[in-house]
C-alpha cells in the first residue's frame, strides 16, 4: 500500500471510481446480452422496444467515461446491424 497521505487518498478515490465503472459496464453488458437473447429467440417486437434502452445505457456509459466514444459507436453500430438483419 502507499506510504504518503496523498497516495492513500488517490488509492481510495481510484478504488471508488473502479467500482462505479465496473457497475456501469456490467449493467451495459447485461442489457446488450438480454437484447441479443431476444433477437436469437425470435422475439423481434420485444427487441425493438428494448433497443432504445440499450442505446441509452451505452450512451450513458460513454458520457460517464466508463467506455470510449468509439467503443460506444461500435457497440451501437453492431447492435443496429443485428436488429436490421434479423428484421428482414
PyMOL commands that set and color helices and strands:
alter all, ss='L'
color gray80, all
select helices_A, chain A and resi 5-40+44-63+69-87
alter helices_A, ss='H'
color red, helices_A
deselect
rebuild
show_as cartoon
